[in-house]
């Protein structure tokens, strides 16, 4: 466990965290929080990558001169196509089309192609990535424990799109979200539970002023659907689905119940990608432009 006086020394002299004892480059979130780590990286204007391994998940966050440059989680797709789909810049059908026809392209190549084809603007791509990176970092504020290490001067692969996002606002927002998260966890301990509508005579949910996102969640409420499944269907983070469910609970519209057993459907097999030769890549680049025109109509 870290000596609290050593922690105070590091905070007052952030350079010592990176250039002093090598053991200071790694540790456990029980002893050194995400807020402290981000503050140190920000104050020392560090360039490198932070690896954090939590229960069943590893997150990688890269920084350039103290600014957030890139973030990814090992348990989900981190491709640009997926990020744009999560940001609702692509429909499910468009995502599948691009995955099938442009899956061999790097994020930078695909991003430039979409921008040059006037399908998306540069701002669309940047804001989608920024939201995704910040969301990953915000999730770390909710981790009570996990092993971390910082690799100085290590950056993401060249084919990845990197940004320069100030850490100050992330730290402030993350601290606020942590308090909210603790409250939501108390109210909704597990996303493996299901929801059902409360039996309240004379109450009609259509009379309530719900947002479009809340209505989408309501449309999936069924004792056979877990809260996590509803979140996945609506592309909502754990924080977002908990906020919506908490609001519905406070309004007395739903109750948390144990999920009914639903018949499991076999997972659809996804074919492995076939290696693409250089000649085929040239042919496919011309086809991609036609593909972009096609997905506009989907």
N, C-alpha and C positions, 0 to 999 in steps of 0.2 A: 504494500500500500504506500502511496506517495506521502511524504512528509508535508503537512500543510504549510510549513514555513518555506519549503522548497517551491511549492506552488506559487506562493506570494512573490518569491524571488523571480520566478520565471515570468509572471505577469508583469512585474516591474521592469524586467529586462528580457523581452521576448527573444532576442538573438541567442541567449543562452540555451533556450529550448532546442534550437537546431544545431548549435555549434558546440555545445558543452557535452555532457554525458550522453553517449549513444543510446543508453537505456531510456532517455527522455523522449526518443522518437517513437516509442511504442508503449502501450499500456492497456488499461481496461476503463471503459466508460463509467464504471462504478466509482472510480477514483478521479477521473478527469472528464468532465462533461463535454458534449458537443459545443456548447456555448463557449467554453474556455478554449477549446481547440481552434474554433473559427476565429475567436478574438486574437489568438496568438498568430495564426497564419495571416490575418489581416494586418496586425500591427507590425509584423516582421516583413510584410510584403513578400511572402515566400512563393516560390515556383516549385511545383511538385504534385504528387498524388497521394491522397489519403485513402488507405484501405481500411474498411471497418467490417468486421465479421460478427453478425448477430445470430440469434437463434434461427437456423435454417435459411439465412440470407446473407449475402455479402454486397456491400455498396462500395463503389469506387468514385471518388470525387477528386477532380484535378483543378489546380489553381495556377494562375500566371500572375506574378507580382502582386499577390494578395487578393486577387479577384477570382471569382468562380468562373472556370473555363468549360468544364464538362462534368457530367455525372451519369452514372449508369448503375442499375441493379442487376445482379446475376440471375434473378428468378423471372425476368421478363424480357421481351423483345425490345432492344434498344435502337433498332434501325430507324432511319428518318421516316420511312413509310408508316411505321407504327406510331411514331410521335405525332405525325400529321393526322393520323386516324384518331388518336386520342384527343387531339385538339379540335376534332370535328371539321378539319379541312378536307378530309377524304371520307367518302362513304365506305361501308363494308365491301361493297362490290368493287369500288375503285381501288381499295387497298389490296384486294385479292388480285386484281388485274395487274397492278404494278408489281406485286410480289412475284407473280408468275412470269412477267415479261422483262422486268428490270431488276430482278433479284440479284443479278451478278454485279450491278453497278454500286460504286461506293456512295456514301451519303453526300459527299461533295459533288460527285458527278450527277447524281439524281437531282440534288437541289438546284444546281445550275441549269439542268435540262428543264425542270418544271418552271423555273423563273424565266428562262429564255423563250419558252413556249407560251409565256403569258398565262399559264394555268394558275400559278401562285405568284405573289409578290415576294420580294426579299424580306419585307417586314413580316409577312405571314410565316415564313420559315423561321426567322429569328425569334419572334414572339412565341411560336409553338415550342421551340427548343428551350427558350428561357423558362417558360412555364413548367416544362417537364423537368429540367435540371433543378429548379428551385423546389419543386414538389418532392423530389428525391431527397434533397438536403433537409427539407422541413420534416420529412418522416423520421430522420435521425434524431430529432429533438425528443421523440417519443420513446427512444430506446433507453431502457434503464441500465442495460449492460451490453457489453460487446468488446471484442479485442480490436485494437487499432494500431496502425503503424503508418508513418509518413516517409515516403521515398522522395528525397530532394531531387529537383530537376527532371523528374519523370513526368512526361506528358502523354496524352492519348495518341493513338496512331494517327498518321498524317491524313488518312482518308476520312477522319471524323471532323465534323464542323464544331469549332470551339467558339466560345463567346467571352466577353469580359463583363461580369456582373458584380457590382459592388456588394460586399458582404455586410455592411452596416445594417441595411434594411432587413436583410435575411435574418440576422441575429435578433433584431428587435421583434420582428414578426414571429420568429421561431419561439422566442420566450413567451410571447402572448399565446401562441397556439398550444404550447405545452400545458399551460393552465387550463385552457379549454379542453384539450385532449384528456386530461386527468378527470375532468368533470364528466365528459362523454363516456369515458371508460367505466366510470362508476354507474352510470345510467344504463349503458349497453355493454356489458362485459364481453360478450362473444358475438361475432358475426355469423356463427354457425347456427344460431337460432333463427326461427321463422317469425312471420307476422300474420296476424289475422285482424279483420275489422272488428271494432268493438260493437257489442250489441246494445245500441242506445236507441230506443223507440223515438221516432219523430226526428232523428238526426239524419240529414242527407248530406253526404260528403260533397255533392255538387254545389252546395250552397256556400262552401268554403272558398276563400280566395287563395288558391295555391299557385305556385310558380309552374312554369312548363316542366322544369326538372322534377318538381315534387309530383306532378301528375304522371310523369313517366314512371316514377318509383311506385306510385299508387297502383298503376296498371299491372304491376307484377306481384302485388301482394296476394299471397296464397300460402296456406300452411305447408305446401310442398316445396316452396322456394325459400332457401335460406337468405338471410340479409346479404351475405357475401355474393350469392348468385345474382341477386337483384343489382348489387353494385357492379358486378362484372358486365351484366347485360346493358347497363346504362353508362359504362365507362366512368364510374365514379371512384374516387379514392376512398380509403377507410375513413378519413376525416369528413369528407363530403357526405357519404352515406350515413354516418353517425349523426351528423347535423340534421339531415332531413328526417331520419327516423325519430330523433329526439324531439323535433318539432311536432311530428305527428302524434307521438306519445303524450306530449304536454297538452295537445289539443283534445286528447281523449278519443282520437279517431282509430287508433290501432292498439293491439296488445302483443307482447312478445310471447311466443309459444314454442314448444318443441316441434321441430320439423317432422311432417309426416313422411314416411318412406316413399320415395318416388322410384319408379322403375328406372334402373340405370340403362342408358343407351351407350352402345359401344362407341369409343372415340374414333373419329374419322382418321384414317391413315393419311398422313401428308407425305407425298413422294419426296425422296431425297433429290436435291438439286443436281442436274447433270452438268459436268464440266463444260465450259464454253471456250472454244478456240478463238484466237485473235480474228480470224476471218469471219467467224460467226458473230463476234462482238460488233464488227463493223456493220454487218447486215442488220443486226438487231437495233443498233443506234438509230438507223433510219426508220425502223419499224416503231420505235418508241414514240416518235413524233406523231405517227398515225394513232398509236395507242392512246396518247394524251387527248387527241381529238375525240376518240371513241368514248373515253371515260367521262367526258363532259356530259354525254347524253345519258349516262347511267343514273 
